Amino acid sequence: MAFAKPSGEPVPVLANVNFAVRTGEILGLLGRSGSGKSTLLRIAGGLIEPSAGRVRYRGKPLSGPAEGISIVFQTFALYPWLTVRENVELGLSALGLPLNEARRRALSAIDLIGLDGFQSAYPRELSGGMRQRVGFARAIVSNPILLLMDEPFSALDVLTAETLRTDFLDLWVEHQFPTKAVLMVTHNIEEAVLMCDRVFVLGSNPGHIAAEIRISLPQPRNRLDAAFHGIVDEIYAILTSRMTESIGAQSRIHGGLAQHLPEVSINRISGFLEALASPQYDGRAELARIATSLSLEPKNLFPIAAALHILEFAELKDGAIRLTAAGRVFAQSAMEEQKRLFREHLLRFVPLIAHIRQVLDEREGHQAPRERFELELQDHMNQSDAEKTLRAAIGWGRYAELFEYDDSSRRFRVAAFEATR
């Protein structure tokens, strides 16, 4: 799959993806943000046409949405003016069922998913977990053969997500609905090991299957088992290896100016460094352990780890993170010294920020429009990634006092006294 840049040139999002979803399994797609997981799921559901290649469903080419495939979205995606029953019945609208049959199947799905008694309620009356249950009921009411799930628990709080996840697994293991297979996108490593029979770890730029993990642990699975932890650690090691390879590859493109920068605040960077330098870890931690200790989900942990690796305040290797000497100094320093060290590392290890500062220094008036750098980035990445990278650069550059940025005029500038230093 490829999307077009403003210039019309294609940006590859997925490449060389080839797999089959098997009867009786939950297959997980796991990867960092930007690896194309959700795009791949939508291609599998017939919502997006791939740029090349083909999708086959039950032996036939798939062209557009097909009968027997349902999707549970990340957000609740409910119509607020419809009741629970009416939202669920909407999942049957394309089947042309008689009203009585549609009503019976909707009420049966509502009962199965644990919402009996709430069929006349409106979405505004329900908690987040109950609204997502409506989404599940709407997906299963048509008796799908293949159920696609796009991070279905990520918008929920931890306890609600755990309850809904467990209830879904109970229904699946007990064959309470006729679905033959599930394809699930997730960013949560423990969730993948808890639910899936196989997990594909996706690499980035473009998205591809980097590894296949088979999980043969019997259900229900125990998060405290050594075997469970072993699989979690294996996946963390694969993801960190791929992440460091990607960072290294991007640093060699266009002098490093095409390096994707994770949107991570200075507070998160400094807080993580201080935690890693504490006696509890003494400068080194397994990512799986420190994620649990700091209550960080992988989608929040990996950007922090990537930022520290790019800035050379820490090193990622084999599923663990270790402070560099500079990282230790940063964690133990006062605020002004931290700022000075951060500034120094930005100019040495983040070519985009060094480039922005150089352009500002060389220009009369020491100003430049944001568009000037956006267009340069879009030569090497899609528009969304370019915007995210530039937002990260703005936050880091402001903190280090390398430049100022005015969002109303969309211009970078260096203060006059700063430019003459």
VEXDREN-2710 file (C-alpha; in Angstrom, 1 decimal):
% VEXDREN-2710
k/r/px/py/pz
1/MET/0.0/0.0/0.0
2/ALA/1.3/3.5/-0.9
3/PHE/-0.1/6.9/-0.3
4/ALA/0.7/10.0/-2.4
5/LYS/2.9/12.9/-1.3
6/PRO/1.7/16.4/-2.2
7/SER/4.0/16.1/-5.2
8/GLY/2.1/13.0/-6.3
9/GLU/5.1/10.7/-5.6
10/PRO/4.1/7.6/-3.7
11/VAL/5.1/6.9/-0.1
12/PRO/5.1/3.2/0.7
13/VAL/3.1/2.3/3.8
14/LEU/3.1/-1.5/3.5
15/ALA/5.3/-3.8/1.4
16/ASN/5.7/-7.5/0.8
17/VAL/2.9/-8.5/3.3
18/ASN/1.8/-12.1/2.8
19/PHE/-0.1/-14.1/5.4
20/ALA/-3.3/-16.1/5.9
21/VAL/-5.8/-15.9/8.8
22/ARG/-6.6/-19.5/9.9
23/THR/-9.9/-20.9/11.1
24/GLY/-10.1/-21.1/14.9
25/GLU/-7.4/-18.6/15.7
26/ILE/-6.9/-15.0/17.0
27/LEU/-4.2/-13.5/15.0
28/GLY/-2.6/-10.3/16.3
29/LEU/-0.9/-7.5/14.4
30/LEU/1.6/-5.8/16.7
31/GLY/3.9/-2.9/16.0
32/ARG/4.8/0.7/16.8
33/SER/2.8/3.6/15.6
34/GLY/3.2/4.2/11.9
35/SER/3.9/0.5/11.0
36/GLY/0.7/0.3/9.0
37/LYS/-1.3/-2.0/11.3
38/SER/-4.7/-0.2/11.0
39/THR/-4.2/0.3/7.2
40/LEU/-3.6/-3.5/6.8
41/LEU/-6.7/-4.3/8.9
42/ARG/-8.8/-2.0/6.6
43/ILE/-7.4/-3.6/3.5
44/ALA/-8.3/-7.0/5.0
45/GLY/-11.8/-5.8/5.6
46/GLY/-12.3/-4.5/2.1
47/LEU/-12.5/-0.9/3.2
48/ILE/-9.3/0.1/1.4
49/GLU/-8.0/-1.1/-2.0
50/PRO/-4.3/-2.0/-1.9
51/SER/-2.0/-0.3/-4.4
52/ALA/-0.7/-3.7/-5.5
53/GLY/-1.3/-7.4/-4.7
54/ARG/-4.6/-8.9/-3.7
55/VAL/-6.8/-10.0/-0.8
56/ARG/-8.6/-13.3/-0.9
57/TYR/-11.5/-14.1/1.4
58/ARG/-12.8/-17.7/1.6
59/GLY/-11.0/-18.5/-1.7
60/LYS/-12.3/-15.6/-3.7
61/PRO/-10.8/-12.1/-4.5
62/LEU/-12.1/-9.5/-2.1
63/SER/-13.3/-6.3/-3.6
64/GLY/-15.0/-4.0/-1.2
65/PRO/-16.7/-4.9/2.1
66/ALA/-17.9/-8.5/2.1
67/GLU/-20.6/-10.4/3.9
68/GLY/-19.3/-12.3/6.8
69/ILE/-16.7/-9.7/7.9
70/SER/-17.3/-7.3/10.8
71/ILE/-15.1/-4.7/12.4
72/VAL/-14.8/-3.4/16.0
73/PHE/-13.3/0.0/15.9
74/GLN/-10.9/1.7/18.4
75/THR/-13.5/4.4/19.2
76/PHE/-17.0/3.6/20.0
77/ALA/-18.4/4.9/16.6
78/LEU/-22.0/4.8/17.9
79/TYR/-24.9/7.0/16.6
80/PRO/-25.8/9.2/19.6
81/TRP/-29.4/9.6/18.5
82/LEU/-30.0/5.8/18.4
83/THR/-30.6/3.5/21.4
84/VAL/-28.4/0.6/22.1
85/ARG/-30.8/-1.8/20.3
86/GLU/-31.1/0.5/17.3
87/ASN/-27.3/0.9/17.1
88/VAL/-26.9/-2.9/17.2
89/GLU/-29.7/-3.4/14.6
90/LEU/-27.7/-1.1/12.3
91/GLY/-25.3/-4.0/11.9
92/LEU/-28.0/-6.0/10.2
93/SER/-29.2/-3.2/7.9
94/ALA/-27.4/-4.6/4.8
95/LEU/-28.8/-8.1/5.3
96/GLY/-32.4/-7.2/4.5
97/LEU/-33.8/-9.2/7.4
98/PRO/-37.5/-8.9/8.5
99/LEU/-38.0/-6.5/11.4
100/ASN/-38.9/-9.3/13.9
101/GLU/-35.8/-11.3/13.0
102/ALA/-33.5/-8.2/13.2
103/ARG/-35.0/-7.4/16.6
104/ARG/-34.6/-10.9/17.9
105/ARG/-30.9/-11.1/16.8
106/ALA/-30.1/-7.7/18.2
107/LEU/-31.6/-8.5/21.6
108/SER/-29.7/-11.8/21.6
109/ALA/-26.4/-10.1/20.9
110/ILE/-27.1/-7.4/23.5
111/ASP/-27.7/-10.2/26.1
112/LEU/-24.7/-12.2/25.0
113/ILE/-22.3/-9.2/25.4
114/GLY/-23.6/-8.4/28.9
115/LEU/-25.9/-5.4/28.2
116/ASP/-29.3/-6.9/28.8
117/GLY/-31.6/-4.3/30.3
118/PHE/-29.8/-1.4/28.5
119/GLN/-31.4/-1.9/25.1
120/SER/-33.4/1.3/25.4
121/ALA/-30.5/3.4/26.7
122/TYR/-28.7/6.0/24.6
123/PRO/-24.9/6.1/24.3
124/ARG/-24.7/9.2/26.5
125/GLU/-26.1/7.2/29.3
126/LEU/-23.4/4.5/29.1
127/SER/-19.9/4.3/30.4
128/GLY/-17.0/3.9/28.0
129/GLY/-16.8/0.2/28.6
130/MET/-20.6/-0.3/28.0
131/ARG/-20.4/1.8/24.8
132/GLN/-17.6/-0.5/23.5
133/ARG/-19.7/-3.5/24.4
134/VAL/-22.4/-2.0/22.1
135/GLY/-19.7/-1.9/19.4
136/PHE/-18.9/-5.6/20.0
137/ALA/-22.7/-6.5/19.9
138/ARG/-23.1/-4.6/16.6
139/ALA/-20.1/-6.4/15.1
140/ILE/-21.2/-9.9/16.2
141/VAL/-25.0/-9.5/15.5
142/SER/-24.5/-10.4/11.9
143/ASN/-22.8/-13.7/12.8
144/PRO/-19.5/-12.8/11.1
145/ILE/-17.1/-15.5/9.9
146/LEU/-14.1/-13.1/10.4
147/LEU/-14.0/-10.5/13.1
148/LEU/-11.6/-7.6/12.7
149/MET/-10.7/-5.6/15.8
150/ASP/-8.7/-2.3/15.7
151/GLU/-7.3/-1.8/19.2
152/PRO/-10.7/-2.4/20.6
153/PHE/-9.7/-1.9/24.3
154/SER/-7.2/1.0/24.0
155/ALA/-9.8/3.7/24.6
156/LEU/-10.8/2.2/27.9
157/ASP/-9.3/2.5/31.4
158/VAL/-7.2/-0.4/32.6
159/LEU/-9.8/-2.1/34.8
160/THR/-12.6/-1.8/32.2
161/ALA/-10.4/-3.0/29.4
162/GLU/-9.3/-6.1/31.5
163/THR/-13.0/-7.0/32.2
164/LEU/-14.1/-6.6/28.6
165/ARG/-11.0/-8.5/27.3
166/THR/-11.7/-11.4/29.7
167/ASP/-15.4/-11.5/28.8
168/PHE/-14.5/-11.6/25.1
169/LEU/-12.0/-14.5/25.6
170/ASP/-14.6/-16.4/27.6
171/LEU/-17.1/-16.2/24.8
172/TRP/-14.5/-17.1/22.2
173/VAL/-13.1/-20.1/24.1
174/GLU/-16.7/-21.4/24.9
175/HIS/-17.7/-20.9/21.2
176/GLN/-20.6/-18.6/22.2
177/PHE/-20.7/-16.9/18.8
178/PRO/-20.1/-18.4/15.3
179/THR/-17.0/-16.3/14.3
180/LYS/-14.4/-18.6/12.8
181/ALA/-11.3/-16.3/13.2
182/VAL/-10.2/-13.0/14.6
183/LEU/-7.6/-10.5/13.2
184/MET/-6.7/-8.0/15.9
185/VAL/-4.6/-4.9/15.8
186/THR/-3.0/-4.0/19.1
187/HIS/-0.1/-1.9/20.5
188/ASN/-0.2/-3.7/23.9
189/ILE/2.3/-6.5/24.1
190/GLU/0.8/-8.2/27.1
191/GLU/-2.6/-8.0/25.5
192/ALA/-1.3/-9.8/22.4
193/VAL/0.3/-12.6/24.4
194/LEU/-2.9/-12.9/26.6
195/MET/-5.3/-13.2/23.6
196/CYS/-3.6/-14.3/20.5
197/ASP/-2.6/-17.7/19.0
198/ARG/-0.1/-16.1/16.7
199/VAL/1.3/-12.6/16.6
200/PHE/2.9/-10.8/13.6
201/VAL/5.4/-8.1/14.7
202/LEU/5.3/-5.4/12.1
203/GLY/8.4/-3.4/11.2
204/SER/8.2/0.2/9.8
205/ASN/9.1/2.3/6.8
206/PRO/7.4/0.6/5.0
207/GLY/5.3/-1.7/7.2
208/HIS/6.2/-5.4/6.8
209/ILE/6.1/-8.6/8.8
210/ALA/9.3/-8.6/10.8
211/ALA/8.6/-11.7/12.9
212/GLU/6.0/-14.3/13.6
213/ILE/5.4/-15.5/17.2
214/ARG/3.4/-18.6/17.9
215/ILE/1.7/-18.7/21.3
216/SER/0.7/-22.1/22.4
217/LEU/-0.1/-21.3/26.1
218/PRO/-3.5/-22.8/27.1
219/GLN/-6.4/-20.4/27.9
220/PRO/-7.0/-18.8/30.3
221/ARG/-3.5/-17.5/30.5
222/ASN/-1.7/-16.3/33.6
223/ARG/0.3/-13.1/33.3
224/LEU/2.5/-14.3/36.2
225/ASP/3.7/-17.5/34.5
226/ALA/7.4/-17.6/33.5
227/ALA/6.4/-18.8/30.0
228/PHE/4.1/-15.8/29.6
229/HIS/6.9/-13.4/30.6
230/GLY/9.3/-15.2/28.3
231/ILE/7.1/-14.5/25.3
232/VAL/6.6/-10.8/26.4
233/ASP/10.4/-10.4/26.7
234/GLU/10.9/-12.0/23.3
235/ILE/8.5/-9.5/21.6
236/TYR/10.1/-6.5/23.4
237/ALA/13.5/-7.7/22.1
238/ILE/12.2/-7.9/18.5
239/LEU/10.6/-4.5/18.7
240/THR/13.7/-2.8/20.2
241/SER/15.9/-4.4/17.6
242/ARG/13.7/-3.2/14.8
243/MET/13.4/0.2/16.3
244/THR/17.2/0.7/16.6
245/GLU/17.7/-0.6/13.0
246/SER/15.1/1.9/11.8
247/ILE/16.7/4.8/13.7
248/GLY/20.1/3.8/12.2
249/ALA/18.7/3.6/8.7
250/GLN/16.9/6.9/8.9
251/SER/20.1/8.6/10.2
252/ARG/21.8/7.8/6.9
253/ILE/19.1/9.3/4.7
254/HIS/19.6/12.9/3.5
255/GLY/22.3/13.4/6.2
256/GLY/19.8/12.4/9.0
257/LEU/17.3/15.1/8.1
258/ALA/14.8/12.4/7.3
259/GLN/14.9/11.0/10.8
260/HIS/11.4/10.5/12.3
261/LEU/11.3/12.2/15.7
262/PRO/8.9/10.8/18.4
263/GLU/6.6/13.4/19.9
264/VAL/7.8/13.1/23.5
265/SER/7.7/15.9/26.0
266/ILE/10.8/17.0/28.0
267/ASN/9.0/16.2/31.2
268/ARG/8.6/12.5/30.1
269/ILE/12.2/12.4/28.9
270/SER/13.7/13.8/32.1
271/GLY/11.2/11.8/34.3
272/PHE/12.2/8.5/32.6
273/LEU/15.9/9.3/32.9
274/GLU/15.6/10.0/36.6
275/ALA/13.6/6.8/37.1
276/LEU/16.2/4.7/35.2
277/ALA/19.1/6.3/37.2
278/SER/17.4/5.5/40.5
279/PRO/18.8/2.8/42.8
280/GLN/15.9/0.5/41.7
281/TYR/17.4/0.2/38.2
282/ASP/20.9/1.7/38.5
283/GLY/20.9/2.7/34.9
284/ARG/19.6/-0.4/33.2
285/ALA/16.1/-2.0/33.0
286/GLU/14.2/-4.6/31.0
287/LEU/11.6/-2.6/29.0
288/ALA/8.8/-5.0/30.0
289/ARG/9.6/-4.5/33.7
290/ILE/10.0/-0.7/33.8
291/ALA/6.8/-0.4/31.7
292/THR/4.9/-2.2/34.4
293/SER/6.7/-0.3/37.2
294/LEU/5.9/3.1/35.7
295/SER/2.4/2.1/34.4
296/LEU/3.5/2.9/30.8
297/GLU/1.8/1.2/27.9
298/PRO/4.1/0.2/25.0
299/LYS/2.6/2.9/22.8
300/ASN/3.9/5.5/25.3
301/LEU/7.1/3.7/26.3
302/PHE/8.6/3.1/22.9
303/PRO/8.5/6.8/21.8
304/ILE/10.4/7.7/25.1
305/ALA/12.9/4.9/24.5
306/ALA/13.4/6.0/20.9
307/ALA/13.9/9.6/21.9
308/LEU/16.5/8.7/24.4
309/HIS/18.3/6.5/21.8
310/ILE/18.3/9.2/19.2
311/LEU/19.6/11.7/21.7
312/GLU/22.2/9.2/22.9
313/PHE/21.1/9.5/26.5
314/ALA/20.4/5.8/26.5
315/GLU/21.0/2.7/24.4
316/LEU/18.4/0.1/23.4
317/LYS/19.5/-3.5/23.1
318/ASP/17.8/-6.9/23.4
319/GLY/14.7/-5.6/25.0
320/ALA/16.5/-3.5/27.6
321/ILE/17.5/0.1/28.0
322/ARG/20.7/1.3/29.5
323/LEU/21.8/4.8/30.4
324/THR/24.8/6.3/28.6
325/ALA/27.3/8.4/30.6
326/ALA/25.6/11.5/29.3
327/GLY/22.2/10.1/30.4
328/ARG/23.5/9.6/34.0
329/VAL/24.9/13.1/34.0
330/PHE/21.6/14.5/32.8
331/ALA/19.6/12.6/35.4
332/GLN/21.8/13.9/38.2
333/SER/22.1/17.5/37.1
334/ALA/20.3/20.7/38.0
335/MET/17.8/22.2/35.6
336/GLU/20.2/24.6/33.9
337/GLU/22.8/22.0/33.3
338/GLN/20.2/19.6/32.0
339/LYS/19.1/22.3/29.5
340/ARG/22.7/22.9/28.4
341/LEU/23.4/19.2/27.9
342/PHE/20.1/18.7/26.0
343/ARG/21.0/21.6/23.7
344/GLU/24.4/20.1/23.0
345/HIS/22.9/16.7/22.2
346/LEU/20.3/18.2/19.9
347/LEU/22.9/19.9/17.8
348/ARG/25.1/16.8/17.7
349/PHE/22.6/14.0/17.2
350/VAL/19.4/15.6/15.7
351/PRO/20.3/16.9/12.3
352/LEU/16.9/18.4/11.7
353/ILE/17.2/20.7/14.7
354/ALA/20.8/21.6/13.8
355/HIS/19.6/22.3/10.3
356/ILE/16.7/24.6/11.5
357/ARG/19.1/26.5/13.7
358/GLN/21.7/26.9/10.9
359/VAL/19.1/28.2/8.4
360/LEU/17.9/30.7/11.0
361/ASP/21.5/31.9/11.7
362/GLU/22.2/32.4/8.0
363/ARG/19.0/34.2/7.1
364/GLU/18.7/37.9/7.4
365/GLY/16.3/38.6/10.3
366/HIS/16.9/35.1/11.6
367/GLN/13.4/33.9/10.6
368/ALA/12.0/31.2/8.4
369/PRO/8.5/29.9/7.6
370/ARG/7.5/26.5/8.9
371/GLU/6.5/25.4/5.4
372/ARG/10.2/25.7/4.4
373/PHE/11.0/22.7/6.6
374/GLU/7.7/20.8/6.1
375/LEU/8.3/20.6/2.4
376/GLU/11.8/19.4/2.9
377/LEU/10.7/16.6/5.2
378/GLN/7.9/15.6/2.9
379/ASP/10.5/14.7/0.3
380/HIS/11.3/11.7/2.6
381/MET/8.2/11.0/4.6
382/ASN/4.5/11.3/4.4
383/GLN/2.7/14.5/5.5
384/SER/1.5/13.1/8.8
385/ASP/5.0/11.9/9.8
386/ALA/6.5/15.2/8.7
387/GLU/4.1/17.2/10.9
388/LYS/4.7/14.9/13.9
389/THR/8.5/15.2/13.4
390/LEU/8.4/18.9/13.1
391/ARG/6.2/19.2/16.2
392/ALA/8.7/17.2/18.2
393/ALA/11.6/19.3/16.9
394/ILE/9.7/22.5/17.9
395/GLY/9.2/21.2/21.4
396/TRP/12.7/20.1/21.9
397/GLY/14.2/23.2/20.3
398/ARG/12.1/25.5/22.4
399/TYR/13.2/23.8/25.6
400/ALA/16.9/24.1/24.6
401/GLU/16.3/27.7/23.6
402/LEU/17.7/27.1/20.2
403/PHE/14.9/28.9/18.5
404/GLU/11.4/30.3/19.1
405/TYR/8.2/29.3/17.1
406/ASP/5.1/31.4/16.7
407/ASP/2.2/29.1/15.8
408/SER/-0.1/32.0/14.7
409/SER/2.4/33.2/12.0
410/ARG/3.9/29.7/11.6
411/ARG/7.4/31.1/11.7
412/PHE/10.6/30.1/13.4
413/ARG/13.0/32.7/14.7
414/VAL/16.0/33.3/16.8
415/ALA/16.0/36.2/19.2
416/ALA/18.4/39.0/18.1
417/PHE/20.6/38.6/21.2
418/GLU/20.7/34.9/20.7
419/ALA/21.7/35.2/17.1
420/THR/24.8/37.2/17.9
421/ARG/26.1/34.9/20.6
END
